[in-house]
Amino acid sequence: MDKPFNSLEQHFHLPHIREVDPSRPLEWLRMGWSDMRENLGASLSYGIVMAAIGYAILSYAADMPYLFTAAISGFFLIGPIAAAGLYEISRRHERGEQVSLMSSLRGLRRHADSMAYFGAFLAIALIGWERISAILFALFYGGEITDVSNFFRDVFLSGDYLHFVVAYLVVGGMLAAVVFSLSAIAIPMIMDRETDTVTAAMTSLRAVGLNLGAMALWAAIIVGLVMVGFATMMIGMVILLPLLGHATWHAYREMVH
């Protein structure tokens, strides 16, 4: 069963991937919390900025339900690169180097080219999902577009638009699974090594494939915590985004030799 992944590793000259226990994401969270607590100012700076940007986007889309739902689900697509500065904080902290907001930004500049390529990939995925979302609304939702609060109650919770809900979740879930597999640990790897975007994405794909149990739990934790952030009008994201960013660094370090 491991042969396809071994072939992938050999073809792309990928680093060795360790198999981890399915319960390890809980330990990643603990280590992420430790990183955040010991670098609180720099970590929360990223949380505040991203929460403010997220709130502005959701406020803009508040009267456009299809765009609002696409914005929420799209956050999961761009999350890996939004947390890049947090990976740099954890990297420097791990090595005993000076950690500050400015030093983490210099780390982003050092890997600007690879980050730009991966950012372009995630941007295309986000734009594609926004268009797919609009198409799904046009095909399966024939009702009047109301405000967002009534929309979620009348559409997603009423059971009257079951075909729309199923199509939306299936298509969105498939896209999210592909993007998650290619990006779960790719950005931390780019921040840590002199590597190209394709190698980082293939390494991430292999890590997810060899650790399905742990990565399925990790994906569920990410979804759950991010939804808590949205439910608190992005206030909770000030803490939750740094926590997830630092924890993702430890996921990368534990799985990639």
Backbone bond lengths (Angstrom), bond angles and torsions (degrees), N, CA, C in turn:
res aa  C-N    CA-C-N  psi(-1)  N-CA   C-N-CA  omega(-1)  CA-C   N-CA-C  phi
1 M - - - 1.471 - - 1.527 111.02 -
2 D 1.331 114.87 -23.80 1.462 119.42 -178.29 1.526 112.15 -87.31
3 K 1.334 117.65 -7.36 1.460 120.33 -175.21 1.520 114.07 -60.39
4 P 1.356 119.97 -44.37 1.472 118.81 177.95 1.516 112.45 -58.47
5 F 1.333 116.88 -37.33 1.461 120.01 -179.77 1.521 111.01 -72.48
6 N 1.355 117.28 -34.78 1.462 119.59 175.72 1.523 110.83 -64.79
7 S 1.337 116.40 -40.22 1.461 120.30 177.73 1.517 110.84 -63.59
8 L 1.325 116.37 -40.34 1.467 121.46 177.99 1.517 110.15 -61.23
9 E 1.333 116.43 -43.81 1.468 121.49 -179.30 1.516 111.14 -62.41
10 Q 1.338 116.37 -43.44 1.454 120.83 -178.29 1.529 111.58 -69.86
11 H 1.335 116.64 -40.04 1.467 120.13 -176.64 1.525 111.20 -66.37
12 F 1.322 117.00 -43.05 1.461 120.80 -176.53 1.530 112.38 -97.17
13 H 1.347 117.67 4.14 1.461 121.80 -178.81 1.535 110.24 54.82
14 L 1.326 115.27 51.32 1.450 121.08 -176.64 1.525 111.31 -83.23
15 P 1.333 117.22 153.61 1.470 119.52 174.98 1.530 110.35 -68.13
16 H 1.331 115.43 159.14 1.464 120.44 179.80 1.531 109.97 -67.73
17 I 1.321 115.97 139.47 1.464 122.26 179.32 1.518 109.77 -107.08
18 R 1.312 116.26 128.83 1.456 121.01 175.69 1.527 110.00 -85.39
19 E 1.300 117.07 144.30 1.460 121.51 171.41 1.523 108.18 -90.10
20 V 1.337 116.41 133.61 1.461 121.23 -175.77 1.524 109.94 -118.98
21 D 1.313 115.42 161.73 1.461 121.40 178.29 1.533 109.67 -67.27
22 P 1.325 118.48 142.53 1.472 120.55 -178.80 1.526 114.58 -59.12
23 S 1.329 117.36 -19.82 1.465 119.96 -178.57 1.527 112.98 -88.29
24 R 1.331 118.57 -1.13 1.458 121.19 -174.39 1.532 114.91 -61.38
25 P 1.342 120.55 -28.77 1.476 118.39 178.37 1.526 113.93 -54.23
26 L 1.314 118.12 -29.53 1.466 120.22 177.67 1.522 110.43 -66.76
27 E 1.332 116.52 -36.94 1.460 120.34 176.36 1.523 110.84 -71.24
28 W 1.334 117.21 -34.56 1.463 119.59 176.12 1.519 110.76 -61.11
29 L 1.321 116.30 -39.87 1.463 119.98 177.13 1.525 111.15 -63.00
30 R 1.327 116.68 -41.94 1.458 119.81 -179.95 1.531 110.51 -62.27
31 M 1.330 116.51 -44.68 1.467 120.02 179.46 1.523 111.15 -68.70
32 G 1.336 116.67 -34.98 1.454 119.89 176.35 1.516 111.91 -64.36
33 W 1.329 116.17 -39.44 1.466 120.68 177.42 1.526 110.20 -63.17
34 S 1.334 116.52 -40.07 1.460 120.34 178.85 1.530 110.69 -63.28
35 D 1.332 117.38 -44.03 1.466 120.73 177.86 1.525 111.33 -60.74
36 M 1.326 116.14 -44.00 1.456 120.12 -178.74 1.526 110.99 -64.95
37 R 1.314 116.41 -43.16 1.463 120.30 -178.31 1.521 111.91 -64.15
38 E 1.346 116.74 -36.72 1.454 120.27 -177.99 1.526 113.22 -83.40
39 N 1.319 117.19 -10.90 1.476 121.67 177.10 1.530 108.33 -132.96
40 L 1.320 115.26 51.44 1.457 121.05 -167.08 1.521 113.14 -62.51
41 G 1.322 117.31 -45.55 1.458 119.54 -176.22 1.522 112.94 -61.94
42 A 1.330 116.60 -49.99 1.467 120.67 -179.13 1.528 110.72 -65.68
43 S 1.325 116.74 -40.99 1.472 120.30 -177.91 1.528 111.37 -65.35
44 L 1.324 116.69 -47.57 1.463 119.61 -177.82 1.522 111.84 -68.84
45 S 1.333 117.50 -24.35 1.468 119.78 176.38 1.523 110.25 -60.16
46 Y 1.336 116.31 -44.03 1.460 119.75 176.83 1.516 110.72 -65.81
47 G 1.321 117.07 -40.69 1.456 119.95 179.61 1.515 112.60 -61.65
48 I 1.323 116.40 -41.77 1.469 120.81 -179.22 1.529 110.59 -66.22
49 V 1.334 116.62 -45.17 1.468 120.47 -178.78 1.527 110.75 -62.48
50 M 1.331 117.25 -48.53 1.458 120.26 -177.54 1.519 111.61 -67.79
51 A 1.322 117.69 -36.15 1.458 120.45 177.27 1.532 110.48 -64.96
52 A 1.327 116.94 -40.01 1.463 120.92 178.88 1.529 110.86 -65.43
53 I 1.337 116.62 -43.22 1.466 120.21 178.34 1.527 110.16 -63.90
54 G 1.327 116.45 -44.96 1.468 120.50 178.87 1.512 112.13 -60.61
55 Y 1.330 117.02 -42.01 1.463 120.70 179.67 1.532 110.54 -64.21
56 A 1.321 116.71 -40.78 1.465 120.42 179.76 1.528 110.68 -63.59
57 I 1.332 117.31 -42.16 1.465 121.06 179.84 1.519 110.94 -65.55
58 L 1.322 117.14 -45.01 1.461 120.50 -179.47 1.526 111.27 -66.65
59 S 1.316 116.94 -35.74 1.463 119.98 177.28 1.523 110.98 -64.92
60 Y 1.327 116.07 -40.42 1.465 120.91 178.31 1.527 111.04 -63.38
61 A 1.347 116.52 -37.81 1.463 121.00 -175.51 1.524 113.22 -92.05
62 A 1.320 117.68 6.58 1.460 121.12 -171.46 1.529 113.57 -60.48
63 D 1.330 118.16 -32.25 1.464 120.35 -178.50 1.528 111.77 -100.39
64 M 1.324 116.61 14.01 1.475 121.59 176.86 1.525 108.40 -127.66
65 P 1.321 118.82 87.08 1.471 121.61 -172.44 1.514 115.02 -53.13
66 Y 1.351 117.60 -39.93 1.469 117.86 -178.51 1.523 110.57 -65.94
67 L 1.348 116.85 -37.72 1.456 120.91 179.85 1.526 110.40 -74.34
68 F 1.325 116.37 -34.38 1.464 121.11 179.38 1.526 110.73 -63.91
69 T 1.341 116.03 -47.63 1.472 119.47 179.07 1.524 111.26 -66.29
70 A 1.339 116.68 -36.77 1.464 119.86 177.64 1.530 110.62 -66.55
71 A 1.341 116.98 -35.44 1.460 120.55 179.39 1.526 111.23 -66.59
72 I 1.337 116.22 -41.67 1.461 119.75 179.26 1.522 110.74 -64.30
73 S 1.332 116.33 -51.07 1.466 119.18 -179.57 1.523 111.38 -68.34
74 G 1.338 117.20 -31.20 1.453 120.29 178.84 1.514 113.43 -67.55
75 F 1.332 115.92 -22.89 1.463 119.59 178.32 1.524 110.82 -60.48
76 F 1.341 115.76 -34.66 1.460 119.48 178.97 1.528 111.09 -67.63
77 L 1.337 116.83 -28.11 1.460 120.46 -178.34 1.522 111.75 -74.38
78 I 1.328 116.87 -38.16 1.460 119.86 -176.06 1.531 112.20 -96.29
79 G 1.335 116.45 -5.46 1.461 120.11 -178.35 1.519 114.41 -53.34
80 P 1.353 118.89 -44.37 1.473 118.97 -177.24 1.520 114.01 -57.04
81 I 1.323 117.87 -40.37 1.462 118.77 -178.45 1.529 111.15 -83.60
82 A 1.340 117.18 -24.54 1.462 119.57 176.55 1.524 111.09 -65.66
83 A 1.338 116.59 -25.55 1.464 121.11 -177.62 1.524 112.48 -96.41
84 A 1.327 118.30 11.49 1.472 121.13 -174.84 1.525 112.20 -58.45
85 G 1.315 117.16 -40.85 1.456 119.82 179.36 1.515 112.61 -63.08
86 L 1.332 116.21 -31.25 1.461 120.63 178.26 1.524 111.39 -69.97
87 Y 1.346 116.79 -34.80 1.457 119.61 174.98 1.522 110.31 -62.29
88 E 1.325 116.02 -39.82 1.465 120.12 179.89 1.526 110.39 -65.54
89 I 1.330 117.36 -37.48 1.468 120.27 176.97 1.522 110.08 -61.30
90 S 1.338 116.74 -46.64 1.469 120.24 179.58 1.524 111.14 -65.22
91 R 1.328 117.02 -38.05 1.470 120.41 179.52 1.518 110.65 -61.93
92 R 1.321 116.44 -47.68 1.454 120.26 -179.28 1.528 111.17 -67.88
93 H 1.304 116.94 -38.60 1.466 120.79 178.81 1.526 110.40 -63.24
94 E 1.313 116.54 -41.72 1.465 121.50 179.52 1.524 111.69 -61.44
95 R 1.333 116.87 -35.04 1.463 121.72 -178.10 1.521 112.99 -89.08
96 G 1.328 116.72 0.28 1.459 119.85 179.86 1.508 113.65 74.96
97 E 1.341 117.28 19.62 1.455 121.21 179.97 1.529 110.48 -88.04
98 Q 1.325 115.59 165.66 1.460 120.44 178.27 1.523 109.96 -63.27
99 V 1.314 116.22 134.28 1.457 121.44 -178.65 1.528 109.27 -118.94
100 S 1.323 115.03 127.84 1.463 121.14 174.49 1.517 107.68 -156.38
101 L 1.317 115.69 169.99 1.456 119.68 177.25 1.525 110.44 -61.30
102 M 1.319 117.09 -42.81 1.464 120.27 -177.96 1.526 111.70 -67.46
103 S 1.319 117.40 -38.36 1.470 118.97 179.35 1.522 111.12 -66.36
104 S 1.331 117.13 -34.25 1.468 119.50 177.38 1.525 110.77 -69.60
105 L 1.318 116.93 -34.77 1.465 120.02 177.37 1.528 110.98 -68.28
106 R 1.330 116.47 -34.95 1.475 118.99 176.04 1.519 110.32 -65.22
107 G 1.331 117.29 -33.57 1.452 120.55 176.31 1.515 111.65 -63.91
108 L 1.330 117.02 -38.37 1.463 120.81 176.31 1.523 110.76 -62.75
109 R 1.318 116.73 -41.48 1.460 120.50 -179.70 1.524 111.45 -66.29
110 R 1.325 116.46 -31.96 1.463 120.21 -178.62 1.525 111.82 -65.90
111 H 1.323 116.49 -29.84 1.466 120.79 -178.92 1.531 110.50 -113.83
112 A 1.314 116.43 32.68 1.458 121.32 -172.18 1.529 112.80 -60.17
113 D 1.338 117.94 -40.73 1.460 120.55 -175.68 1.528 111.47 -64.21
114 S 1.331 117.12 -53.27 1.462 120.60 -179.60 1.521 110.88 -63.02
115 M 1.326 116.26 -38.46 1.469 120.25 178.90 1.527 110.27 -63.91
116 A 1.332 116.64 -38.16 1.458 120.46 -179.41 1.527 110.65 -65.08
117 Y 1.328 116.94 -42.27 1.464 120.50 178.89 1.531 111.18 -63.31
118 F 1.323 115.35 -45.03 1.466 117.95 -179.30 1.528 110.19 -69.92
119 G 1.321 116.50 -36.43 1.460 119.54 176.65 1.514 111.70 -62.12
120 A 1.341 116.65 -37.30 1.465 120.78 177.49 1.524 110.72 -63.51
121 F 1.340 115.84 -42.14 1.465 120.24 177.36 1.531 111.08 -59.88
122 L 1.340 117.16 -46.24 1.460 120.54 -179.55 1.527 110.84 -67.85
123 A 1.328 117.35 -35.15 1.461 120.45 178.16 1.522 110.98 -65.11
124 I 1.329 116.60 -40.98 1.469 120.39 177.15 1.517 110.47 -63.15
125 A 1.357 116.35 -41.83 1.465 120.11 177.78 1.523 110.77 -61.97
126 L 1.333 116.65 -40.57 1.464 120.67 -179.49 1.525 111.29 -66.93
127 I 1.325 116.96 -45.26 1.470 120.70 178.84 1.530 109.95 -63.84
128 G 1.332 116.04 -41.85 1.458 119.57 178.18 1.515 111.79 -61.27
129 W 1.334 116.97 -40.84 1.457 120.06 179.47 1.535 111.22 -67.19
130 E 1.317 117.39 -36.92 1.473 120.01 177.69 1.521 110.15 -62.28
131 R 1.343 117.11 -41.50 1.466 120.68 178.83 1.531 111.18 -68.93
132 I 1.338 115.95 -41.65 1.467 119.60 177.73 1.517 110.41 -62.51
133 S 1.320 116.57 -40.77 1.465 120.90 178.51 1.521 110.96 -60.13
134 A 1.337 115.86 -43.51 1.467 119.23 179.05 1.530 111.10 -63.65
135 I 1.331 116.79 -39.23 1.471 120.92 179.34 1.530 110.67 -65.49
136 L 1.331 116.69 -42.29 1.470 120.34 179.06 1.526 111.05 -62.60
137 F 1.322 116.47 -40.01 1.462 119.42 176.73 1.523 110.37 -62.06
138 A 1.344 116.53 -43.38 1.461 120.23 -177.91 1.529 111.88 -66.83
139 L 1.331 117.45 -36.52 1.463 121.22 -176.17 1.522 113.63 -80.28
140 F 1.332 116.89 -41.21 1.461 119.89 -168.81 1.526 114.59 -111.31
141 Y 1.329 117.27 -16.49 1.462 118.46 -177.75 1.522 109.17 -112.36
142 G 1.311 115.38 108.50 1.459 119.33 -177.04 1.504 114.18 -101.72
143 G 1.335 116.47 2.37 1.462 119.03 -177.82 1.507 112.85 -82.63
144 E 1.307 114.31 175.77 1.462 120.46 178.64 1.524 109.86 -76.30
145 I 1.313 117.08 135.89 1.455 121.30 178.05 1.517 108.96 -73.88
146 T 1.323 115.45 115.60 1.460 120.60 179.60 1.524 109.19 -103.72
147 D 1.338 116.14 -170.51 1.459 117.46 176.56 1.520 109.60 -71.09
148 V 1.317 116.09 163.09 1.457 121.64 -169.14 1.524 112.55 -62.11
149 S 1.332 117.59 -42.43 1.461 119.81 -177.32 1.525 111.49 -61.05
150 N 1.332 117.73 -44.62 1.467 120.25 177.49 1.519 111.40 -71.30
151 F 1.327 116.68 -31.78 1.454 120.18 -177.47 1.531 110.91 -62.05
152 F 1.312 117.86 -48.71 1.466 119.91 -179.55 1.523 111.24 -63.48
153 R 1.294 117.25 -37.43 1.467 120.05 179.34 1.523 110.93 -70.24
154 D 1.327 117.21 -45.58 1.465 120.69 -173.69 1.524 112.93 -77.99
155 V 1.338 117.61 -27.75 1.463 120.62 -174.77 1.528 111.79 -102.38
156 F 1.324 116.99 -57.53 1.455 120.04 -173.39 1.526 113.02 -78.63
157 L 1.327 118.03 -24.71 1.457 119.72 -174.97 1.529 114.12 -109.25
158 S 1.313 118.18 -13.98 1.467 120.36 -174.96 1.519 113.12 -81.27
159 G 1.329 118.27 -28.58 1.466 121.42 -175.96 1.516 112.83 86.28
160 D 1.316 118.36 0.16 1.468 121.44 -178.87 1.530 112.22 -80.06
161 Y 1.308 117.16 -17.36 1.468 120.74 -178.27 1.531 109.76 -124.11
162 L 1.317 115.11 51.29 1.460 120.71 -174.46 1.526 112.20 -60.39
163 H 1.356 117.36 -41.50 1.459 119.98 -179.74 1.528 111.15 -62.13
164 F 1.314 116.00 -40.86 1.463 119.88 179.02 1.527 110.58 -64.68
165 V 1.326 117.13 -46.56 1.461 121.17 -177.75 1.526 110.57 -62.30
166 V 1.344 116.86 -44.86 1.462 120.77 -179.66 1.528 110.60 -63.36
167 A 1.337 117.12 -46.54 1.464 120.57 179.88 1.524 111.15 -62.22
168 Y 1.323 116.43 -42.01 1.463 121.04 -178.90 1.519 111.13 -63.61
169 L 1.338 116.46 -45.46 1.454 120.59 -177.73 1.527 111.95 -71.02
170 V 1.340 116.95 -38.67 1.465 119.86 -178.89 1.525 110.80 -67.90
171 V 1.334 116.89 -50.33 1.469 119.95 -178.72 1.523 110.62 -65.12
172 G 1.324 116.01 -45.92 1.460 119.47 179.05 1.520 111.99 -63.23
173 G 1.330 116.43 -39.52 1.458 120.32 179.35 1.513 112.63 -65.06
174 M 1.331 116.80 -39.42 1.469 120.42 178.69 1.528 111.01 -64.38
175 L 1.334 116.04 -44.96 1.461 119.30 178.92 1.524 110.70 -63.80
176 A 1.343 115.99 -42.77 1.461 119.73 -179.71 1.519 111.22 -63.36
177 A 1.341 117.53 -38.52 1.463 120.79 -179.85 1.523 111.23 -64.26
178 V 1.333 116.65 -40.83 1.464 120.28 179.40 1.529 110.48 -65.78
179 V 1.330 116.30 -47.98 1.462 120.00 -178.27 1.527 110.38 -65.01
180 F 1.329 116.72 -41.13 1.467 120.11 179.39 1.521 110.55 -61.67
181 S 1.327 116.98 -44.03 1.466 120.62 -178.35 1.522 111.65 -62.49
182 L 1.323 117.12 -37.80 1.463 121.11 -177.34 1.527 113.50 -83.22
183 S 1.330 117.32 -18.43 1.467 119.42 -172.56 1.522 114.48 -121.78
184 A 1.330 118.85 -3.96 1.466 121.83 -171.70 1.522 112.64 -53.00
185 I 1.333 117.08 -43.63 1.467 120.12 179.08 1.524 111.54 -127.75
186 A 1.332 117.34 11.35 1.465 120.68 -176.21 1.529 112.06 -68.07
187 I 1.323 117.40 -45.54 1.468 119.79 -177.77 1.530 111.27 -66.27
188 P 1.339 120.19 -44.64 1.471 118.04 174.23 1.526 112.81 -56.67
189 M 1.338 116.83 -37.28 1.458 119.92 179.22 1.524 110.72 -66.05
190 I 1.325 117.01 -40.30 1.470 120.48 177.58 1.526 110.26 -63.70
191 M 1.336 117.11 -39.92 1.456 120.32 179.99 1.526 112.02 -68.80
192 D 1.328 117.07 -24.75 1.457 121.52 -173.69 1.522 113.04 -94.53
193 R 1.337 117.75 -28.41 1.458 121.42 -171.02 1.526 111.04 -131.92
194 E 1.308 115.05 162.20 1.460 120.56 171.22 1.533 106.97 -84.93
195 T 1.308 116.69 86.70 1.462 121.17 -175.60 1.514 109.83 -135.43
196 D 1.322 115.70 159.74 1.459 119.33 -179.42 1.523 110.26 -93.44
197 T 1.318 115.79 168.73 1.456 121.71 -174.70 1.525 112.39 -63.96
198 V 1.328 117.12 -42.21 1.464 120.61 -177.92 1.530 110.69 -64.32
199 T 1.320 117.21 -44.79 1.464 120.33 179.31 1.522 110.73 -61.99
200 A 1.328 117.06 -41.77 1.461 120.63 179.16 1.525 110.95 -64.08
201 A 1.333 117.20 -42.52 1.464 120.89 -179.47 1.527 110.91 -66.68
202 M 1.340 117.57 -42.00 1.461 120.65 179.20 1.529 111.62 -67.77
203 T 1.331 116.56 -34.99 1.468 119.92 175.62 1.518 110.32 -64.36
204 S 1.320 116.58 -42.36 1.464 120.60 177.48 1.521 111.19 -61.79
205 L 1.335 116.46 -43.72 1.460 120.87 179.05 1.526 110.83 -60.52
206 R 1.315 116.40 -42.77 1.460 120.40 179.70 1.531 110.88 -67.21
207 A 1.327 117.66 -40.95 1.464 120.97 179.63 1.530 111.10 -62.13
208 V 1.328 116.09 -41.68 1.467 119.94 178.15 1.528 110.22 -66.49
209 G 1.329 116.53 -42.29 1.451 120.18 -178.55 1.509 113.62 -64.31
210 L 1.333 117.62 -35.33 1.460 121.34 -179.05 1.524 112.90 -85.65
211 N 1.321 116.59 -12.59 1.474 120.57 -178.30 1.529 110.60 -131.27
212 L 1.324 115.53 52.30 1.467 120.05 -174.51 1.524 112.32 -59.31
213 G 1.332 116.87 -41.86 1.454 119.55 -178.92 1.513 112.59 -62.38
214 A 1.337 115.34 -50.50 1.463 119.66 -179.40 1.517 111.63 -64.97
215 M 1.341 117.58 -41.24 1.456 119.98 -176.84 1.519 112.19 -74.59
216 A 1.335 117.33 -29.18 1.467 119.41 174.12 1.529 109.78 -65.51
217 L 1.336 116.39 -43.20 1.466 119.76 176.35 1.516 110.73 -64.11
218 W 1.340 117.04 -40.62 1.456 120.65 -180.00 1.533 111.09 -63.56
219 A 1.335 116.55 -42.17 1.466 119.95 177.87 1.526 110.46 -62.49
220 A 1.336 117.41 -41.21 1.464 120.88 179.42 1.529 111.05 -64.22
221 I 1.334 116.39 -39.48 1.470 120.29 178.03 1.525 110.42 -64.40
222 I 1.332 116.37 -43.63 1.467 120.24 178.94 1.521 110.78 -59.77
223 V 1.336 116.46 -48.35 1.463 120.51 -179.71 1.528 110.16 -60.31
224 G 1.331 116.83 -46.28 1.458 120.50 -178.27 1.516 112.89 -61.59
225 L 1.337 117.24 -46.16 1.464 120.37 -177.74 1.528 111.92 -70.84
226 V 1.332 116.73 -38.07 1.466 118.96 177.73 1.522 110.82 -65.52
227 M 1.328 117.70 -38.59 1.453 120.06 177.14 1.535 111.53 -64.38
228 V 1.332 116.22 -34.53 1.472 119.19 173.22 1.522 109.43 -61.85
229 G 1.321 116.62 -41.25 1.463 120.48 177.71 1.512 112.26 -60.59
230 F 1.334 117.36 -42.93 1.463 120.59 177.35 1.520 111.46 -66.69
231 A 1.333 116.30 -39.57 1.468 120.47 -178.26 1.523 111.65 -64.60
232 T 1.328 117.54 -24.68 1.466 121.45 178.77 1.527 111.37 -96.53
233 M 1.327 116.07 20.94 1.469 121.15 179.46 1.527 111.44 58.26
234 M 1.325 116.01 39.93 1.459 125.61 175.84 1.529 113.94 74.94
235 I 1.341 117.52 -3.27 1.468 118.42 179.45 1.523 110.21 -65.35
236 G 1.335 116.41 -44.06 1.455 119.56 179.67 1.514 112.98 -63.91
237 M 1.339 117.13 -22.83 1.459 120.61 -178.59 1.524 111.90 -66.86
238 V 1.325 117.55 -20.62 1.461 120.99 178.19 1.527 110.33 -58.75
239 I 1.327 116.58 -35.40 1.462 121.59 178.93 1.523 111.46 -97.56
240 L 1.320 117.14 -39.85 1.461 120.79 -172.10 1.525 112.69 -69.79
241 L 1.336 117.98 -37.64 1.460 119.16 178.99 1.527 111.93 -63.88
242 P 1.351 119.70 -48.33 1.467 118.62 175.44 1.529 112.55 -59.94
243 L 1.326 117.14 -40.24 1.461 120.08 179.23 1.523 111.04 -58.76
244 L 1.326 116.94 -47.74 1.465 120.80 -179.45 1.528 111.33 -67.96
245 G 1.328 117.00 -36.98 1.457 119.92 178.89 1.521 112.08 -62.97
246 H 1.315 116.36 -49.54 1.464 119.54 179.52 1.528 111.17 -64.77
247 A 1.328 117.19 -38.84 1.463 120.35 179.17 1.524 111.16 -64.74
248 T 1.335 117.04 -35.95 1.461 120.45 178.15 1.522 111.03 -63.93
249 W 1.320 116.86 -36.50 1.459 119.55 175.73 1.536 110.40 -57.70
250 H 1.322 116.51 -44.51 1.464 119.56 -178.92 1.522 111.51 -70.14
251 A 1.324 117.48 -30.23 1.474 119.84 173.35 1.531 109.83 -62.22
252 Y 1.316 116.35 -45.09 1.457 121.29 177.63 1.525 111.27 -60.83
253 R 1.319 117.28 -48.82 1.463 121.86 -175.90 1.522 111.27 -63.70
254 E 1.314 116.52 -32.45 1.461 119.58 -176.94 1.530 111.80 -79.53
255 M 1.330 117.57 -32.20 1.459 119.97 -175.41 1.527 113.66 -93.15
256 V 1.328 118.14 -28.97 1.467 120.96 -175.94 1.514 109.82 -100.77
257 H 1.330 116.80 120.46 1.463 121.25 -177.19 1.524 109.48 -70.37
